[in-house]
Amino acid sequence: MHFDETQTYLNLARSFAGESQAGMRYQLIAREATAQGYIALADEIKVLAKNETVHARRFFEELTKRGEKLDNIVIDAGYPYHTGNLCEMLRLAAEDERNEHEKIYPAFAKIAADEGFKDVSALFTLIATVEKHHEQIFTYLHEAMESGNLYKNESPILYVCKECGHMHTLKEAWTICPLCKSSQGFVALHLPYGKE
């Protein structure tokens, strides 16, 4: 079977479109966070948006190195189009990431393996692992924002101002940086990286 006639061909196109859209949705969330003064939160979300863009690039590379009919690929798929306030957008992003790593990419990986594209299957699996970490981060951010604990912790932790580097170990970050007078929104966040 020619590559352009496989389900993997269509799945790579769907994944490119989906990751491109996720990157843009996350940029819009970051824009809203910035508008509300959550500069460090916006910076973290911009990193996730960049990750999604790189995922899109990798899917595009795999598609273009194998496919021949690339002028216009017709794909039928659902893509998230939702919005809300900042807290709701963080929750929805977590749900989108969970859907990718629990359902979409494992199914695409199996199809690619069954069609003989082991390297594409591995790519879907690797990206699913990253999406799982993205879900954890968005879930943490949503819960911390919803509970008012984005800049609070039960035990003292190191808070660092991303503007001037001032740091102090506290249970709650300062409202205004004592050094540069930046708002709390510039305090670096403590994210749940590295959880399996």
HUQUI-V777403 format. One record per residue. RES is the residue in one letter. SS is DSSP state (H for helix, E for strand, - for the rest). Layout:
# HUQUI-V777403
res-><RES RES>
ss-><SS SS>
This chain:
# HUQUI-V777403
res-><M H F D E T Q T Y L N L A R S F A G E S Q A G M R Y Q L I A R E A T A Q G Y I A L A D E I K V L A K N E T V H A R R F F E E L T K R G E K L D N I V I D A G Y P Y H T G N L C E M L R L A A E D E R N E H E K I Y P A F A K I A A D E G F K D V S A L F T L I A T V E K H H E Q I F T Y L H E A M E S G N L Y K N E S P I L Y V C K E C G H M H T L K E A W T I C P L C K S S Q G F V A L H L P Y G K E>
ss-><- - H H H - H H H H H H H H H H H H H H H H H H H H H H H H H H H H H - - - H H H H H H H H H H H H H H H H H H H H H H H H H H H H - - - - - - - - - - - - - - - - - - - H H H H H H H H H H H H H H H H H H H H H H H H H H H H H - - - H H H H H H H H H H H H H H H H H H H H H H H H H H H H H H - - - - E E E E E E E E E E - - - - - E E E E E E - - - E - - - - - - E H H H E - - - - - - - - ->
